[in-house]
Amino acid sequence: MPLEVQGLPPLLSVFDRSRALHFYRDLLGFKTTATSPHLSANPDSLNWSILALNGTALMLKTATDSASSGKPEHHSRTWSDK
């Protein structure tokens, strides 16, 4: 039986999940279709969630440091097209 791929959402690592969820869900109108187990009583306290809108999906994942301390990484990056 051949594999039938129905979609491949991009994974976006975010440092502030509450802010990202507010933007995609509350402002743009995406709906939550799947989530990791809740980390606390706060319904937005998740490791990841998949959001969908009009046939388009994306996955939000909490960005953490490489030591898995649970604290967000802090990076300073500059974009240059040179």
N, C-alpha and C positions, 0 to 999 in steps of 0.2 A: 504494500500500500504506500503510495507516494505521500510525502509530507506536504500538508497544505498550510502555508503561512498566511495568516489573516492580517498581520501587521507587525511592525517593528518600531516601537516608540523610542525616541531618543531619551537617554538618561541624563538628566541635569542634576549635577551636584550643587546643592545650595547650602550656604552657611546659616541663613535665617529662614527656617522652614515656615514659621508663622507668617512672615512677610511674603514669602513665595506663594504659599497657599492663598493668602488674601488676594494677591495680584491675579493669579490664574483662576481661582475659583470664584472669588467674590466680585472682582472687577471685570474679568473677561468672560465669565460664565461657564468655565469648565466644570464638569461633574466628576466626583471621585468614583472610580469604578473598582479599585482594589487597593488594599493597604497592608502594611506589616502589622503585627500585633501592637496595640497601644502600649506606650511606655509608662503612662500615668493616667490619672482620671481626666486629664485634658484631652479632648478628642483630636486635637492637632498634634499631640505628642507621639510621633511616629518616626520610624527609620526611613520609610519610603512610602510613596503612594503613586498610583497611576490615575491620571486625569484624562478626560475625553471631552471633545466638543466637535460636533458636526463631522464625525468620522475621523477626526485627528486625535491622536493620543500622545501623551508625554509622561515621563516618569520623573518624579522628584525624589532625590535621595539626600539625606543629611550628610554633608561633608564633614569628615573628622580627620584628625591627624593620623599619621602612619603608625603611631604607637597604640592606636585604638583607645585613647583615653576618654573618648566621648566628647572632648572639647573641640570646637571648630578650629581648623587651621587658619592662620592669618598670613596672607601673602600680599606682597606688594609687587604688582606687575605692571609693566608699561608696554603698550602696543606700538610697534614701529613697522612700517611697510618698506623700510630701506633695505 
